[in-house]
Amino acid sequence: MVKHDGTDGLTIRPYRPEDRDEVADICLRTGAAGADATGMYSDDTLVPDVTALPYVEFAPDLAFVVDDGKRVLGYLVGVADNDAFIEWSKRVWAPVFAERHPEPGPPTGRAPAIPEELLIWVGLNPEATRIPEADDYPAQLHINLLPELQGLGFGRKLVDTFRAELAKRGVPALYLAVDATNKGALAFYARLGFHELPSSSPEHPLFGIATAP
Ligand SMILES: CC(C)(COP(=O)(O)OP(=O)(O)OC[C@H]1O[C@@H](n2cnc3c(N)ncnc32)[C@H](O)[C@@H]1OP(=O)(O)O)[C@@H](O)C(=O)NCCC(=O)NCCS
């Protein structure tokens, strides 16, 4: 795998509708606690249908991608108001999701950290993303970069871009959930200054940060 050196035309730009398939693909290829989730679930569309596509449907204006001029290598998706996202998800996304993923498929022989039953349950139950600290941390994000883009500073830049956009809109803070086994992401968020929220637990880590320093 060839790493980009960070100077060869990589840019952060707003998400466009034609990026949708690439975003879904990146989500899948980094969707198992940062590792490739391809073939891990009975349906490769399941992970993006839970953690990426509803976000770009609901808030395309808060999604950002890293582009090398030919393709998308990473993205950040998020919402400014997670309560509103939950209500929209119940009304619009969950019914579509239920048709696409009516029940778990046959076992794949791999044992994902998040079992297929649980992932489908989350897709069907948007309330799963509601946190007790929502009033103080109304926004939420997901960030995923392909391996060749990692470690070049784009994760930090994407989070800074999202925070600045939220601050402009008057949103005070954001939260995110991390897979407890995703050590790289846990180190990344700590390095960026995220702090653990009161309702966080070792099994379900939750972190927050203000949008403006
Ligand atoms: C986690 C992720 C978003 C980080 O983005 P990145 O571009 O690789 O990180 P950056 O290069 O911007 O690093 C920013 C800082 O975090 C630190 N950091 C990043 N990854 C780290 C790791 N795995 N271990 C320790 N520190 C790390 C960097 O050293 C850097 O510190 P510095 O700015 O003080 O030098 C990215 O690696 C990724 O997408 N991973 C796969 C998908 C994933 O796990 N997503 C998160 C799901 S919750």
PDBQT file of the ligand as one rigid body, heavy atoms in Angstrom, charges set to zero:
ROOT
HETATM    1  C1  LIG A 301      -9.009   7.209  13.558  1.00  0.00    +0.000 C 
HETATM    2  C2  LIG A 301      -8.731   8.077  12.327  1.00  0.00    +0.000 C 
HETATM    3  C3  LIG A 301      -9.982   8.878  11.978  1.00  0.00    +0.000 C 
HETATM    4  C4  LIG A 301      -7.592   9.055  12.660  1.00  0.00    +0.000 C 
HETATM    5  O1  LIG A 301      -7.327   9.872  11.552  1.00  0.00    +0.000 OA
HETATM    6  P1  LIG A 301      -5.805  10.099  11.056  1.00  0.00    +0.000 P 
HETATM    7  O2  LIG A 301      -5.822  10.984   9.876  1.00  0.00    +0.000 OA
HETATM    8  O3  LIG A 301      -5.190   8.756  10.893  1.00  0.00    +0.000 OA
HETATM    9  O4  LIG A 301      -5.171  10.839  12.299  1.00  0.00    +0.000 OA
HETATM   10  P2  LIG A 301      -4.227  12.145  12.224  1.00  0.00    +0.000 P 
HETATM   11  O5  LIG A 301      -3.082  11.838  11.325  1.00  0.00    +0.000 OA
HETATM   12  O6  LIG A 301      -5.047  13.348  11.911  1.00  0.00    +0.000 OA
HETATM   13  O7  LIG A 301      -3.719  12.209  13.724  1.00  0.00    +0.000 OA
HETATM   14  C5  LIG A 301      -4.048  13.255  14.620  1.00  0.00    +0.000 C 
HETATM   15  C6  LIG A 301      -3.323  13.010  15.926  1.00  0.00    +0.000 C 
HETATM   16  O8  LIG A 301      -3.805  11.783  16.515  1.00  0.00    +0.000 OA
HETATM   17  C7  LIG A 301      -2.722  10.890  16.720  1.00  0.00    +0.000 C 
HETATM   18  N1  LIG A 301      -3.157   9.544  16.315  1.00  0.00    +0.000 N 
HETATM   19  C8  LIG A 301      -3.871   9.207  15.211  1.00  0.00    +0.000 A 
HETATM   20  N2  LIG A 301      -4.043   7.881  15.157  1.00  0.00    +0.000 NA
HETATM   21  C9  LIG A 301      -3.378   7.384  16.228  1.00  0.00    +0.000 A 
HETATM   22  C10 LIG A 301      -3.164   6.060  16.703  1.00  0.00    +0.000 A 
HETATM   23  N3  LIG A 301      -3.640   4.993  16.034  1.00  0.00    +0.000 N 
HETATM   24  N4  LIG A 301      -2.438   5.890  17.848  1.00  0.00    +0.000 NA
HETATM   25  C11 LIG A 301      -1.940   6.959  18.501  1.00  0.00    +0.000 A 
HETATM   26  N5  LIG A 301      -2.119   8.255  18.098  1.00  0.00    +0.000 NA
HETATM   27  C12 LIG A 301      -2.827   8.445  16.966  1.00  0.00    +0.000 A 
HETATM   28  C13 LIG A 301      -1.634  11.336  15.767  1.00  0.00    +0.000 C 
HETATM   29  O9  LIG A 301      -0.354  10.986  16.249  1.00  0.00    +0.000 OA
HETATM   30  C14 LIG A 301      -1.829  12.834  15.705  1.00  0.00    +0.000 C 
HETATM   31  O10 LIG A 301      -1.190  13.494  16.777  1.00  0.00    +0.000 OA
HETATM   32  P3  LIG A 301      -0.494  14.940  16.495  1.00  0.00    +0.000 P 
HETATM   33  O11 LIG A 301      -1.455  15.733  15.645  1.00  0.00    +0.000 OA
HETATM   34  O12 LIG A 301      -0.313  15.498  17.824  1.00  0.00    +0.000 OA
HETATM   35  O13 LIG A 301       0.757  14.629  15.751  1.00  0.00    +0.000 OA
HETATM   36  C15 LIG A 301      -8.291   7.231  11.113  1.00  0.00    +0.000 C 
HETATM   37  O14 LIG A 301      -7.090   6.567  11.427  1.00  0.00    +0.000 OA
HETATM   38  C16 LIG A 301      -9.331   6.229  10.654  1.00  0.00    +0.000 C 
HETATM   39  O15 LIG A 301     -10.214   6.575   9.891  1.00  0.00    +0.000 OA
HETATM   40  N6  LIG A 301      -9.228   4.965  11.091  1.00  0.00    +0.000 N 
HETATM   41  C17 LIG A 301     -10.110   3.879  10.607  1.00  0.00    +0.000 C 
HETATM   42  C18 LIG A 301     -11.574   4.121  10.880  1.00  0.00    +0.000 C 
HETATM   43  C19 LIG A 301     -11.852   4.435  12.323  1.00  0.00    +0.000 C 
HETATM   44  O16 LIG A 301     -11.374   3.770  13.225  1.00  0.00    +0.000 OA
HETATM   45  N7  LIG A 301     -12.687   5.468  12.516  1.00  0.00    +0.000 N 
HETATM   46  C20 LIG A 301     -13.089   5.896  13.848  1.00  0.00    +0.000 C 
HETATM   47  C21 LIG A 301     -14.322   5.181  14.253  1.00  0.00    +0.000 C 
HETATM   48  S1  LIG A 301     -14.891   5.754  15.841  1.00  0.00    +0.000 SA
ENDROOT
TORSDOF 0
